[in-house]
């Protein structure tokens, strides 16, 4: 593929597959060499009046398997089925090669209201590392399972888990009432919700820092305009509809500003917009195309893509103005920056000899590491804990979502047969 930076402003002619909607499904495509072995025993549901709507242990197992840090024992290989720590025979699990063990049970307090209890056990030390009890209603059982995964992941790794967060993406589909759908879903692809349906393209979704709103570009009026939409109420407002391009919105860390790309004054340049006062400030002024702005974690600078050097590369500018600094030099194409939450790394689309892969740049050392081995990847987005990168990849005529660990060792696909999926973005942690 030869893709110029101009394509950042041209609507992708997305090829689509069969119509209809279906939940995304997880397919592990990369190995997890060196991952820590853990067993998750099916939770005891024998005391429930009816059947539990979801398999909590299976959701937890799927989450942990996708982490790249842990590998879950196959259910059919479990040597026993304890539900309490005092039922565990540690030698059994040690002989099965497990480092950790999760046991749990569910009781129904009233119709549709449950109490979930689980324990994380260290097999080698033969002791409990974590034990929790939590209430759940029928509608949020999946969320509780993701929370359990987060607790386990943090206890073992020391890093906050990001399983109980959300992703947003654009799905293109044919033979449907609406051809483009902006959706949000859990990180495992379940609980899909439509944010916007349109006959015209939707692009560049961006999460607000509190996770309550999305900014995006819509062509519903046959020209690119930027909207902000509240997810809970579906209320939305147009925040940029200037002549020419209105593109690539990106929230500031404090949620008070958007960085965006406008061409109202000539060539596409990076601006900031105060979302309360609507005051605009122009940051770049160059005959080249400047696009895809993202904020640094301190809110003081913006990283963007520009072809001012002859090919797309990443640059940085202070929000107060000043000289532009080039960040990338390796490869003929570097674009679509995503900054890790701690600010240490930049994920990007890295092009070399017609291959477009996801790569990671260490901002301190300047070392660039290629994370993927496919040839047509785009739209990287860091998880809120900085341990995974979500991205889209074209296979044949379809776009699929993948996630890769920051060391490149673990990769999984959120596969789907109901449309062409593009422009994913990982949402933030829930506000406490």
Number of C-alpha atoms within 10 A of each C-alpha: 10 8 12 11 20 11 9 17 16 8 13 11 8 17 14 20 18 13 15 12 14 13 16 22 14 20 14 18 14 17 14 20 12 11 16 16 17 25 27 23 24 21 22 19 18 12 11 14 11 11 10 17 11 12 15 24 24 16 19 24 25 18 27 23 21 27 24 26 20 24 23 21 19 12 15 6 9 15 13 12 15 19 21 16 20 7 11 18 13 20 13 14 20 16 9 15 16 21 18 27 25 26 24 24 22 23 18 19 12 10 11 13 14 19 15 22 20 21 21 25 24 20 22 14 11 16 13 15 16 15 16 12 14 13 16 20 15 13 11 11 20 22 18 20 24 27 19 28 24 21 21 24 21 14 15 17 11 10 14 18 27 28 27 21 22 24 21 27 23 26 26 29 23 17 11 13 10 14 19 24 24 27 20 24 20 21 24 22 20 16 16 17 14 15 17 15 19 16 14 18 24 27 27 24 27 25 24 24 19 15 18 16 20 25 25 24 23 25 16 14 8 9 16 25 23 25 19 23 20 16 16 9 9 11 10 14 11 14 18 21 16 15 13 16 22 25 29 25 32 26 24 24 18 12 15 14 22 26 28 26 27 25 18 14 12 12 17 25 27 29 21 24 21 16 15 9 9 13 10 15 15 18 19 21 15 14 12 16 22 26 31 25 32 26 25 22 17 12 16 13 18 24 26 27 27 25 21 14 9 10 16 27 28 26 21 19 21 17 18 10 12 10 9 14 12 16 18 20 12 14 14 15 26 28 28 25 29 27 24 22 17 12 16 15 22 24 29 30 24 29 24 13 10 13 16 24 23 31 22 26 20 14 15 9 8 14 12 20 16 17 21 21 12 13 17 21 25 24 23 32 27 27 28 20 16 21 20 25 28 27 28 26 24 17 12 8 10 19 27 23 26 23 26 26 24 21 13 22 17 24 24 21 23 19 18 20 19 20 26 24 27 26 25 28 26 28 27 22 19 13 8 4
